[in-house]
Amino acid sequence: MMTQRQPSLRGSLVASLLAAALVAPGAAAGAEETTVLRGHVLLPDGKPAAGAELYWLHFKVPQPKVTDDVSYEKRAVADGEGRFELSLEEGDAPLGPMPRPLFAYKPGYGVEWTAIGPDEAAAQIALKLPEDHPIRGHVIDTEGRPVVGANVVASHISAASKGNLDDYLAAWKNKPQQARRTLDRQFLFLHAVGPALATVADRDGRFELAGVGAERVALVHISGPGIVKEEFNVVNREHFDPAPYNQAAAANRLPRMRMPGMPTELSGPTIEHVAEAELVVRGTVFTGPDRGPIAAANVSSHGRGNYNITATHTDEAGRFELRGLRRSQSPRLQVRVPPGDRFLHRVVELDVSTGQTVLNVDIEVQEGVVVEGRVFDRATGLGVKSGVHFVPLPGNQFAKDPAYNSFVSRVRVAATLTDADGHFRLLTMPGPGVLMAQVQGANPLAGGAKPIPYRQFAFSEEDGKRVPIVVDGENRSFATADNAPQFFMGQHAAKVVDLVPGGQGATCDLALDPGKTATIAIEDEQGKPVTDAFVSGVADSPPQVFKIDEATCTIYALGSDRPRHVVVLQPERHLAGSADLTGDEPGPVKVRLVATARISGRAFDPDGEPLADALVQMYYPRRSAWGVVGIAERDQAPLKTDADGRFRAENVLPGERFALQFKQGDKYFGGPQITSEKRQLAPGEQLELGDVKMKALN
């Protein structure tokens, strides 16, 4: 059995703002038969939660398109024994393939939710409310005046099934972006659930937000008249001090990766917020020389944080107004025209002058070119579900027009998904470019990804004459219209097209190459099978590293033009091995694992002081080598030097080149050159470096 090393979020409900909760398959509930849900609600001590209220998603219009088209409506109240019987009413979100959220709330406790599909609806539903710890705060402006009526909303709640945030906080210090993986229960709320999860500041600017639940993480948004909308990543633990966690996370982040507000710093359950004065952006969205207005266009801007989005829609005259934007940073507006129109989306970078409070901007959108086609398996002819996008090439004259910047810059919104049979319809910019397909793998959040059995694309001989390819080690790329590299990795089909503006569109099919497969048999030095090993290079595109339960593994999408370096690591037994495969090898290829190597020593900084408590980092230039080590060690505590600068690194891959680096606070140090093309560590080698003086790298 093959499993990819991803966090399991089974049983959780991660709702997308306009995908999961707003999709309304089938007829409205109650149109033919009444759906009845039954179950019980308990308090944290297991006693019945008498009077708990049950909420269900309701559609205000038959086909909801924006969040204001839906609400959570109370549909039942638990009796004295905590039991409830809930009947879906006309207009309520129907049951279907996509689970729907059922919420329970009782004042004094946190909200609780579960995902309900047809199977869950037929069973008794059990909800256990958590203890609550109200989030309190104070909102003032930059002159110290209270912001009366400031809106405070918890939009996203995350929790761990184990009931506490210990693992989350430990992970946050080293890798904040990966810490969320420890929280296996998540939900993005579109609206308040009854009286919970939303409140307003009083005349003193103070507020109390109920319903999040203790030992949970909530994204709390504060907005209001005249102030910038802000997001707070609240750890709802009593007396929690976020300072040491934020300091550690900042120190462990590469200097070039540091951006203001990213990731959102942790906040404690008491928020003292000084709100900046807002920037108001007004304008119109239009098209053509006669400035024809575009109605119902979505205009949005993403502020600091994960879900800090401010959005509105244009009126019949194409006018819009966005409030709550930050003046101290140049906002970016995204304009999305209603589906079905032939107008392209647009991204606009705003230039805000010092002290400016109101900005007027007119945004022109252009008609695009429709490309239709099918993505299919070259060997079977069957369609394959994929993402399709267009990349303009150098020399595309339309790339100079600001109206097409969304398609030229690295922020490419010219993308669409095929249906299950591979058919697609893409609206994009005109001119020469590359139409590309990326096969959609299984969602790792929904229970583990699988290898994508297709090769990275290769240009036809004719297209290859038009598109110069840059090869840098294992990376292949070509230049786009903005001179940025478009990498081959993760892209599975491509064809050069010339799209004519104002024409009838174009048709283009994209063929996927499954390549060849090979089977490896994993064994130790005695020839005995080895199980539970990590294998890197299983596929030609991510995900490429999997943990294999058996002693054999299939390697996909191989080809003789690019031999694949496959690396196997069994960390518990300290064994590793590798093989280079093309798919032409007969029978199972034996990969014999040998003992891993070990490095030890004592690190000093350039001044001769021991590098105490420094992260020890090993960088392998070959993708399959650093990939297998990174995944195998992801759940382990990071390797650090001791108080005297001593360290010992286990499971060093024999036969692989690597570089040794150290990180102390925000400073990086490089070690001596240990390996080269002619020198790698031998199986089982135990290399003692002794005292080593490092060089500063930043």
Secondary structure, DSSP 8 states (H G I E B T S, - for coil): -EEE-----TT-----TTTTTT---SS-TTSSS--EEEEEEE-TTSSB-TT-EEEEEEESSSS--SGGGEEEEEEEE--TTSEEEEE--TTB---SSS-EEEEEE-TTB--EEEEE-HHHHTS-EEEE--B---EEEEEEETTS-B-TT-EEEEEEEEE-TTSS-HHHHHHHHH-HHHHGGG--EEEE-SS-BTTBSEEE--TTSEEEE--S-TT-EEEEEEE-TTB--EEEEEE--TT---HHHHHHHHHTS-GGG-BTTBS--EE-SEEEEEE-BEEEEEEEEEETTTTEE-TT-EEEEE-SSSS-EEEEE--TTSEEEEEEEETTS--EEEEE--TTS-B--EEEE----TT--EEEEEEE--B-EEEEEEEEETTT--B--EEEEEEE-TT-GGGGSGGGHHHHSS----EEE--TTSEEEEEE--EEEEEEEEE----GGGT------S------HHHHHHS--EEETTEEEEE-TTS-EEESTT--EEEEEEE-TTSS-EE--EEE---EEEEEEEE-TTS-B--SEEEE-SSSSS--EEEESSSEEEEEEE-TTS-EEEEEEEGGGTEEEEEEE-S---S-EEEE-EE-EEEEEEEE-TTS-B-TT-EEEEE-SSHHHHHHHHHHTTTS---B--TTSEEEEEEE-TT---EEEEEETTEEEE------SS----TT-EEEEEEEE-EE--
